[in-house]
């Protein structure tokens, strides 16, 4: 999704908009179980076919 409201965190802990990312930028990630909607955990089953 290409939107200003989609925020990521850079290596300094600062929020950065996905539309401002440039090749070579470093961002942080976190892997959590389960589904999420607008960042909030939801109970669901995801089936990929």
C-alpha positions in Angstrom: 0.0 0.0 0.0 1.5 3.3 -1.1 0.1 5.8 1.4 1.5 8.6 3.6 -0.3 7.0 6.6 1.7 3.8 6.4 4.6 4.4 8.8 7.7 2.4 9.3 10.6 2.9 11.8 14.1 3.6 10.7 17.3 2.4 12.3 17.3 5.4 14.7 13.7 4.7 15.9 12.2 7.6 13.9 8.9 7.1 12.1 9.2 7.3 8.3 6.5 7.3 5.7 6.6 4.5 3.1 6.3 7.2 0.4 9.6 8.7 1.6 11.6 5.5 1.5 14.6 5.4 -0.8 16.7 2.5 -2.1 19.2 1.6 0.6 17.2 2.8 3.6 17.2 0.5 6.6 13.9 -0.1 8.4 13.1 -2.2 11.5 10.7 -5.1 11.5 8.9 -7.2 14.0 7.4 -10.7 13.4 4.2 -11.4 15.4 1.8 -14.3 15.2 -1.8 -13.9 14.0 -3.5 -11.4 11.8 -3.5 -7.6 12.2 -5.8 -4.8 11.0 -4.5 -1.3 11.2 -1.9 -2.6 13.6 -4.4 -4.1 16.0 -4.3 -7.9 16.6 -7.4 -9.7 15.4 -8.4 -13.4 15.8 -8.7 -14.9 12.3 -7.6 -17.8 10.2 -5.6 -17.0 7.1 -5.7 -19.6 4.3 -3.5 -19.1 1.3 -4.4 -21.2 -1.8 
